[in-house]
Every structure is written in structure tokens, then in C-alpha cells.
Amino acid sequence: MAKPPEPIEEVMPNAAWVVEAEVKEVVSTGPTPPQPANAKPGATSVGYTSASQTVKLTITNVLKGDQATELVVEKPVGPYSLRPGNKGPFLIDKSRTILGRYGPDSWHLDRVKGALE
């Protein structure tokens, strides 16, 4: 069973940008992190982690932060991967790292907007 996302109230203070965006391009991918001994190749089992990625986002709406139409950001090692076409709300810190355990799938857009009020 996957861990739930962190409480948005704990993550939001670290967000320099909160944007609605779509992944335009995966610029680069880091090395594959070690997997648990019992993980099946390519499986998304508990404990599975995917490599870090540098991605280019096309911004459709800025909810917090400086106006931008595009940002290049880092997706840290974690239990998800991004690919072109993935979209949703992204919380991004001042070092341009995506926040949230599951990236744009961490919180529904209405939850993100509510946390900004």
C-alpha cells in the first residue's frame, strides 16, 4: 500500500511557486536508484523508487509566485516518474524542486487552491 501524501499544510510554506502545468519535456534522468530486494523489475510495488528527473513545465496558471510560462524543475528520487503530457498542480520550492511525495498527483487542485486561501 502506498503512503498517503504529506499534509499540504506542512508542504505549502516551502512552495515558492504553485502552478497548474503540463510536463513538456523530460530534459534528463538521473541514475536508477537501488530497489528493494523483493521488487519485481519495472513494478511499482511498495518501496519502489524512480530516478530523479529534470523536466520542462509549460505553465498554464500561476497561483503563487513569479509569473512564468515555462519552468525547468527537478523531480527528486521518489515513487513516481514524470513524462510529457503529465499535468496538474505543481508545488515548487525556491531551488526549483517539485514538492510532494507524488508530484502533481499529491493533492487535487481544489485542495491546493484551498490551502492558498
Summary of the structure (lengths in Angstrom):
residues: 117
radius of gyration: 14.2
end to end distance: 31.6
largest distance: 44.9
contacts: 322
relative contact order: 0.28
helix: 15%
strand: 36%
